[in-house]
Amino acid sequence: MSVEMREGYEGTGPGAITPDGCAVDMYARLAVGDEPDVIAGAVPPGAHILELGSGVGRVTRPLLERGFRVTAVDESAEMLEKVAALDGGVRTVRSPIERLDLDEKFAVVMLASFLVHTGDAAVRRGMLRVCRSHVTDGGCVLIQRQSEDYHTNVPRERVDSGGCTIRIVSSEPVGDGVNEVRAEYVFPDAVWTQTFRARPLTRSQFEDALAEAGLKVDKYLTDDGTWVRAVPMG
């Protein structure tokens, strides 16, 4: 089945590739990092989390195991098939994030995977508007940002706990403040690549983008500022 790719996005390797170049089978094998611990430490126990861009459920699974309720949103049917198979009664919704309208609100909304850095500013605005429209007035939005040196410390690589070598090969300007990033994911028996567009945001630019959507920073949750808890503006 052919997939209409988003402009500037590409993925290669075995199995299904999503519109933003993500490889479903690769993400199903990639180990989760410390994201579940960061999230669990920032929100009320047992909260209902709206997870925007759930992918295959790498973060969803440990959140369910910690007793959270999760509504998982992704635009890829293949990704959501993996999520639906998880134990814990997760609810799945197929939709582009920027066009989501569930007509309900959640105590916690989560926008991880650096999605706030999407190269298309209109898509970013749409995503943040969705965050604001789906969070309760007393709730919070958790956002994962790129590190300050994400686009300058290249090439670089690390090996995750599942044995995958993750390489950021390059980050090259393509105009309008956007970079084209190429990543490689190397397992002993398979290799995937992804090319995507990302817009670097200073802390000030990030906070301005939040304000435009009616959100403000409540707390930077990690020392490097990559995880943020935002709340609705009064």
Short mmCIF file of the C-alpha atoms (twelve columns), coordinates in Angstrom:
data_MODEL
# 
_entry.id   MODEL 
# 
loop_
_atom_site.group_PDB 
_atom_site.id 
_atom_site.type_symbol 
_atom_site.label_atom_id 
_atom_site.label_alt_id 
_atom_site.label_comp_id 
_atom_site.label_asym_id 
_atom_site.label_seq_id 
_atom_site.Cartn_x 
_atom_site.Cartn_y 
_atom_site.Cartn_z 
_atom_site.pdbx_PDB_model_num 
ATOM 1   C CA . MET A 1   0.000   0.000  0.000  1 
ATOM 2   C CA . SER A 2   1.426   3.368  -1.028 1 
ATOM 3   C CA . VAL A 3   1.655   6.156  1.533  1 
ATOM 4   C CA . GLU A 4   1.519   9.856  0.697  1 
ATOM 5   C CA . MET A 5   4.623   11.265 2.342  1 
ATOM 6   C CA . ARG A 6   4.724   14.684 3.950  1 
ATOM 7   C CA . GLU A 7   6.897   17.098 1.994  1 
ATOM 8   C CA . GLY A 8   10.565  16.795 2.975  1 
ATOM 9   C CA . TYR A 9   10.089  13.459 4.767  1 
ATOM 10  C CA . GLU A 10  11.372  10.065 3.700  1 
ATOM 11  C CA . GLY A 11  12.068  6.688  5.261  1 
ATOM 12  C CA . THR A 12  13.773  3.509  4.099  1 
ATOM 13  C CA . GLY A 13  14.046  -0.011 5.459  1 
ATOM 14  C CA . PRO A 14  11.903  -3.106 6.025  1 
ATOM 15  C CA . GLY A 15  8.186   -2.817 6.669  1 
ATOM 16  C CA . ALA A 16  5.676   0.019  6.634  1 
ATOM 17  C CA . ILE A 17  6.840   3.656  6.527  1 
ATOM 18  C CA . THR A 18  4.568   6.403  7.882  1 
ATOM 19  C CA . PRO A 19  3.889   9.771  6.174  1 
ATOM 20  C CA . ASP A 20  6.646   11.424 8.238  1 
ATOM 21  C CA . GLY A 21  9.226   8.759  7.386  1 
ATOM 22  C CA . CYS A 22  9.005   6.671  10.562 1 
ATOM 23  C CA . ALA A 23  9.515   2.927  10.212 1 
ATOM 24  C CA . VAL A 24  6.862   0.976  12.115 1 
ATOM 25  C CA . ASP A 25  8.924   -2.176 12.611 1 
ATOM 26  C CA . MET A 26  11.962  -0.216 13.735 1 
ATOM 27  C CA . TYR A 27  10.072  1.714  16.398 1 
ATOM 28  C CA . ALA A 28  8.511   -1.534 17.601 1 
ATOM 29  C CA . ARG A 29  12.054  -2.729 18.375 1 
ATOM 30  C CA . LEU A 30  13.551  0.529  19.680 1 
ATOM 31  C CA . ALA A 31  14.010  0.683  23.443 1 
ATOM 32  C CA . VAL A 32  12.212  3.291  25.532 1 
ATOM 33  C CA . GLY A 33  14.338  5.780  27.452 1 
ATOM 34  C CA . ASP A 34  13.572  7.697  30.639 1 
ATOM 35  C CA . GLU A 35  10.451  9.341  29.218 1 
ATOM 36  C CA . PRO A 36  7.982   7.319  31.333 1 
ATOM 37  C CA . ASP A 37  9.805   8.296  34.538 1 
ATOM 38  C CA . VAL A 38  9.808   11.986 33.584 1 
ATOM 39  C CA . ILE A 39  6.106   11.870 32.746 1 
ATOM 40  C CA . ALA A 40  5.104   9.931  35.865 1 
ATOM 41  C CA . GLY A 41  6.952   12.413 38.046 1 
ATOM 42  C CA . ALA A 42  5.197   15.412 36.520 1 
ATOM 43  C CA . VAL A 43  1.507   14.451 36.566 1 
ATOM 44  C CA . PRO A 44  -1.058  13.135 39.086 1 
ATOM 45  C CA . PRO A 45  -1.070  9.345  39.637 1 
ATOM 46  C CA . GLY A 46  -3.583  7.527  37.459 1 
ATOM 47  C CA . ALA A 47  -4.300  10.575 35.274 1 
ATOM 48  C CA . HIS A 48  -5.950  10.191 31.878 1 
ATOM 49  C CA . ILE A 49  -3.265  11.108 29.332 1 
ATOM 50  C CA . LEU A 50  -3.964  12.183 25.755 1 
ATOM 51  C CA . GLU A 51  -0.826  10.992 23.981 1 
ATOM 52  C CA . LEU A 52  -0.409  12.877 20.698 1 
ATOM 53  C CA . GLY A 53  1.821   10.968 18.295 1 
ATOM 54  C CA . SER A 54  1.893   7.671  20.149 1 
ATOM 55  C CA . GLY A 55  3.653   5.733  17.415 1 
ATOM 56  C CA . VAL A 56  3.776   2.020  18.234 1 
ATOM 57  C CA . GLY A 57  3.286   2.640  21.958 1 
ATOM 58  C CA . ARG A 58  6.869   2.578  23.248 1 
ATOM 59  C CA . VAL A 59  5.911   5.129  25.909 1 
ATOM 60  C CA . THR A 60  2.265   4.079  26.097 1 
ATOM 61  C CA . ARG A 61  3.089   0.627  27.435 1 
ATOM 62  C CA . PRO A 62  5.081   1.757  30.513 1 
ATOM 63  C CA . LEU A 63  2.486   4.441  31.243 1 
ATOM 64  C CA . LEU A 64  -0.244  1.803  31.293 1 
ATOM 65  C CA . GLU A 65  1.928   -0.342 33.537 1 
ATOM 66  C CA . ARG A 66  2.197   2.612  35.933 1 
ATOM 67  C CA . GLY A 67  -1.587  2.824  36.201 1 
ATOM 68  C CA . PHE A 68  -2.310  5.702  33.828 1 
ATOM 69  C CA . ARG A 69  -5.205  5.739  31.387 1 
ATOM 70  C CA . VAL A 70  -4.133  6.587  27.848 1 
ATOM 71  C CA . THR A 71  -5.896  7.767  24.726 1 
ATOM 72  C CA . ALA A 72  -3.326  7.310  21.953 1 
ATOM 73  C CA . VAL A 73  -3.465  9.394  18.772 1 
ATOM 74  C CA . ASP A 74  -1.478  8.763  15.605 1 
ATOM 75  C CA . GLU A 75  -2.052  9.264  11.886 1 
ATOM 76  C CA . SER A 76  -0.645  5.818  11.015 1 
ATOM 77  C CA . ALA A 77  -2.993  2.821  11.094 1 
ATOM 78  C CA . GLU A 78  0.023   0.493  11.235 1 
ATOM 79  C CA . MET A 79  1.369   2.280  14.316 1 
ATOM 80  C CA . LEU A 80  -2.000  2.156  16.061 1 
ATOM 81  C CA . GLU A 81  -2.352  -1.571 15.405 1 
ATOM 82  C CA . LYS A 82  0.686   -2.054 17.669 1 
ATOM 83  C CA . VAL A 83  -0.819  0.209  20.332 1 
ATOM 84  C CA . ALA A 84  -4.193  -1.509 20.258 1 
ATOM 85  C CA . ALA A 85  -2.494  -4.827 21.002 1 
ATOM 86  C CA . LEU A 86  -1.118  -3.561 24.326 1 
ATOM 87  C CA . ASP A 87  -2.575  -4.779 27.591 1 
ATOM 88  C CA . GLY A 88  -4.360  -2.164 29.665 1 
ATOM 89  C CA . GLY A 89  -7.341  -1.114 27.589 1 
ATOM 90  C CA . VAL A 90  -5.724  1.770  25.719 1 
ATOM 91  C CA . ARG A 91  -8.053  3.739  23.458 1 
ATOM 92  C CA . THR A 92  -6.726  4.586  19.979 1 
ATOM 93  C CA . VAL A 93  -7.693  7.424  17.653 1 
ATOM 94  C CA . ARG A 94  -6.391  7.748  14.098 1 
ATOM 95  C CA . SER A 95  -5.913  11.384 13.085 1 
ATOM 96  C CA . PRO A 96  -3.261  13.903 12.101 1 
ATOM 97  C CA . ILE A 97  -2.491  15.638 15.382 1 
ATOM 98  C CA . GLU A 98  -3.014  19.149 14.054 1 
ATOM 99  C CA . ARG A 99  -6.586  18.289 12.964 1 
ATOM 100 C CA . LEU A 100 -7.708  16.368 16.041 1 
ATOM 101 C CA . ASP A 101 -11.059 17.317 17.569 1 
ATOM 102 C CA . LEU A 102 -12.335 14.887 20.207 1 
ATOM 103 C CA . ASP A 103 -14.776 17.306 21.864 1 
ATOM 104 C CA . GLU A 104 -13.442 16.297 25.285 1 
ATOM 105 C CA . LYS A 105 -10.696 17.414 27.652 1 
ATOM 106 C CA . PHE A 106 -7.929  15.605 29.513 1 
ATOM 107 C CA . ALA A 107 -5.988  16.244 32.698 1 
ATOM 108 C CA . VAL A 108 -2.759  15.618 30.797 1 
ATOM 109 C CA . VAL A 109 -1.928  16.157 27.129 1 
ATOM 110 C CA . MET A 110 1.437   14.963 25.860 1 
ATOM 111 C CA . LEU A 111 3.302   16.060 22.736 1 
ATOM 112 C CA . ALA A 112 6.571   14.091 22.738 1 
ATOM 113 C CA . SER A 113 9.052   12.991 20.044 1 
ATOM 114 C CA . PHE A 114 10.141  16.590 19.319 1 
ATOM 115 C CA . LEU A 115 6.916   17.144 17.349 1 
ATOM 116 C CA . VAL A 116 6.858   20.776 18.453 1 
ATOM 117 C CA . HIS A 117 9.894   21.259 16.173 1 
ATOM 118 C CA . THR A 118 8.090   20.241 12.985 1 
ATOM 119 C CA . GLY A 119 9.398   22.244 10.048 1 
ATOM 120 C CA . ASP A 120 5.945   23.449 9.005  1 
ATOM 121 C CA . ALA A 121 5.073   26.343 11.319 1 
ATOM 122 C CA . ALA A 122 1.368   26.034 10.477 1 
ATOM 123 C CA . VAL A 123 1.390   22.385 11.556 1 
ATOM 124 C CA . ARG A 124 3.161   23.331 14.790 1 
ATOM 125 C CA . ARG A 125 0.541   25.987 15.509 1 
ATOM 126 C CA . GLY A 126 -2.176  23.428 14.854 1 
ATOM 127 C CA . MET A 127 -0.587  20.908 17.203 1 
ATOM 128 C CA . LEU A 128 -0.293  23.418 20.023 1 
ATOM 129 C CA . ARG A 129 -3.865  24.607 19.486 1 
ATOM 130 C CA . VAL A 130 -4.980  20.979 19.795 1 
ATOM 131 C CA . CYS A 131 -2.993  20.685 23.027 1 
ATOM 132 C CA . ARG A 132 -4.740  23.738 24.446 1 
ATOM 133 C CA . SER A 133 -8.232  22.785 23.287 1 
ATOM 134 C CA . HIS A 134 -7.989  19.287 24.773 1 
ATOM 135 C CA . VAL A 135 -6.482  20.070 28.202 1 
ATOM 136 C CA . THR A 136 -8.620  20.923 31.210 1 
ATOM 137 C CA . ASP A 137 -8.182  24.389 32.700 1 
ATOM 138 C CA . GLY A 138 -6.442  22.841 35.697 1 
ATOM 139 C CA . GLY A 139 -4.475  20.319 33.657 1 
ATOM 140 C CA . CYS A 140 -1.076  20.357 32.002 1 
ATOM 141 C CA . VAL A 141 0.624   19.765 28.668 1 
ATOM 142 C CA . LEU A 142 3.904   17.848 28.583 1 
ATOM 143 C CA . ILE A 143 6.152   18.714 25.651 1 
ATOM 144 C CA . GLN A 144 9.467   17.214 24.597 1 
ATOM 145 C CA . ARG A 145 11.913  19.659 23.011 1 
ATOM 146 C CA . GLN A 146 15.140  19.142 21.109 1 
ATOM 147 C CA . SER A 147 18.332  19.825 23.043 1 
ATOM 148 C CA . GLU A 148 20.147  23.117 22.416 1 
ATOM 149 C CA . ASP A 149 22.878  21.356 20.404 1 
ATOM 150 C CA . TYR A 150 20.571  18.975 18.532 1 
ATOM 151 C CA . HIS A 151 21.332  20.559 15.149 1 
ATOM 152 C CA . THR A 152 24.955  21.514 15.760 1 
ATOM 153 C CA . ASN A 153 26.394  18.424 17.439 1 
ATOM 154 C CA . VAL A 154 26.450  16.366 14.223 1 
ATOM 155 C CA . PRO A 155 27.308  13.763 13.263 1 
ATOM 156 C CA . ARG A 156 26.737  11.859 16.514 1 
ATOM 157 C CA . GLU A 157 25.619  8.421  17.591 1 
ATOM 158 C CA . ARG A 158 24.553  6.417  20.615 1 
ATOM 159 C CA . VAL A 159 23.582  2.825  21.277 1 
ATOM 160 C CA . ASP A 160 20.274  2.257  23.030 1 
ATOM 161 C CA . SER A 161 19.640  -0.490 25.564 1 
ATOM 162 C CA . GLY A 162 18.058  -2.675 22.883 1 
ATOM 163 C CA . GLY A 163 21.230  -2.738 20.819 1 
ATOM 164 C CA . CYS A 164 20.267  -0.185 18.164 1 
ATOM 165 C CA . THR A 165 22.917  2.285  17.013 1 
ATOM 166 C CA . ILE A 166 21.130  5.610  16.493 1 
ATOM 167 C CA . ARG A 167 22.983  8.104  14.324 1 
ATOM 168 C CA . ILE A 168 22.112  11.686 13.518 1 
ATOM 169 C CA . VAL A 169 24.099  11.891 10.316 1 
ATOM 170 C CA . SER A 170 23.446  15.468 9.237  1 
ATOM 171 C CA . SER A 171 21.342  18.576 9.767  1 
ATOM 172 C CA . GLU A 172 21.386  20.963 6.816  1 
ATOM 173 C CA . PRO A 173 19.497  24.248 6.285  1 
ATOM 174 C CA . VAL A 174 16.777  24.177 3.626  1 
ATOM 175 C CA . GLY A 175 15.452  27.720 4.130  1 
ATOM 176 C CA . ASP A 176 13.057  29.639 6.388  1 
ATOM 177 C CA . GLY A 177 14.885  28.528 9.524  1 
ATOM 178 C CA . VAL A 178 14.275  24.852 8.838  1 
ATOM 179 C CA . ASN A 179 16.853  22.065 8.733  1 
ATOM 180 C CA . GLU A 180 16.672  18.741 6.934  1 
ATOM 181 C CA . VAL A 181 17.840  16.031 9.326  1 
ATOM 182 C CA . ARG A 182 18.997  12.566 8.322  1 
ATOM 183 C CA . ALA A 183 18.992  9.752  10.880 1 
ATOM 184 C CA . GLU A 184 20.073  6.127  10.736 1 
ATOM 185 C CA . TYR A 185 18.938  3.249  12.960 1 
ATOM 186 C CA . VAL A 186 21.225  0.249  12.745 1 
ATOM 187 C CA . PHE A 187 20.381  -3.128 14.260 1 
ATOM 188 C CA . PRO A 188 22.581  -6.193 13.754 1 
ATOM 189 C CA . ASP A 189 20.077  -7.588 11.242 1 
ATOM 190 C CA . ALA A 190 18.411  -4.510 9.717  1 
ATOM 191 C CA . VAL A 191 18.966  -0.830 8.905  1 
ATOM 192 C CA . TRP A 192 16.417  1.969  8.659  1 
ATOM 193 C CA . THR A 193 16.859  5.616  7.701  1 
ATOM 194 C CA . GLN A 194 14.654  8.664  8.141  1 
ATOM 195 C CA . THR A 195 14.882  12.124 6.637  1 
ATOM 196 C CA . PHE A 196 12.738  14.813 8.216  1 
ATOM 197 C CA . ARG A 197 12.473  18.577 8.552  1 
ATOM 198 C CA . ALA A 198 12.837  20.284 11.906 1 
ATOM 199 C CA . ARG A 199 12.784  23.896 13.017 1 
ATOM 200 C CA . PRO A 200 15.262  24.746 15.801 1 
ATOM 201 C CA . LEU A 201 13.576  26.820 18.523 1 
ATOM 202 C CA . THR A 202 15.373  28.804 21.178 1 
ATOM 203 C CA . ARG A 203 13.793  28.777 24.603 1 
ATOM 204 C CA . SER A 204 12.338  32.213 23.896 1 
ATOM 205 C CA . GLN A 205 10.925  31.141 20.529 1 
ATOM 206 C CA . PHE A 206 9.447   28.031 22.118 1 
ATOM 207 C CA . GLU A 207 7.769   30.043 24.860 1 
ATOM 208 C CA . ASP A 208 6.412   32.504 22.287 1 
ATOM 209 C CA . ALA A 209 4.918   29.584 20.336 1 
ATOM 210 C CA . LEU A 210 3.241   28.348 23.516 1 
ATOM 211 C CA . ALA A 211 1.843   31.792 24.269 1 
ATOM 212 C CA . GLU A 212 0.387   32.041 20.783 1 
ATOM 213 C CA . ALA A 213 -1.616  28.897 21.584 1 
ATOM 214 C CA . GLY A 214 -2.698  30.100 25.033 1 
ATOM 215 C CA . LEU A 215 -0.138  28.104 27.007 1 
ATOM 216 C CA . LYS A 216 2.769   29.026 29.275 1 
ATOM 217 C CA . VAL A 217 5.665   27.175 30.864 1 
ATOM 218 C CA . ASP A 218 4.954   25.928 34.361 1 
ATOM 219 C CA . LYS A 219 8.273   24.118 34.808 1 
ATOM 220 C CA . TYR A 220 11.224  22.772 32.852 1 
ATOM 221 C CA . LEU A 221 11.279  19.186 34.046 1 
ATOM 222 C CA . THR A 222 14.808  18.183 33.054 1 
ATOM 223 C CA . ASP A 223 18.134  19.932 33.561 1 
ATOM 224 C CA . ASP A 224 18.679  20.179 29.808 1 
ATOM 225 C CA . GLY A 225 15.236  21.725 29.267 1 
ATOM 226 C CA . THR A 226 14.095  19.026 26.873 1 
ATOM 227 C CA . TRP A 227 10.960  18.154 28.856 1 
ATOM 228 C CA . VAL A 228 8.519   20.907 29.773 1 
ATOM 229 C CA . ARG A 229 5.265   21.089 31.699 1 
ATOM 230 C CA . ALA A 230 3.020   23.816 30.304 1 
ATOM 231 C CA . VAL A 231 -0.332  25.011 31.607 1 
ATOM 232 C CA . PRO A 232 -3.178  27.096 30.181 1 
ATOM 233 C CA . MET A 233 -2.754  30.850 30.440 1 
ATOM 234 C CA . GLY A 234 -5.165  32.635 32.728 1 
# 
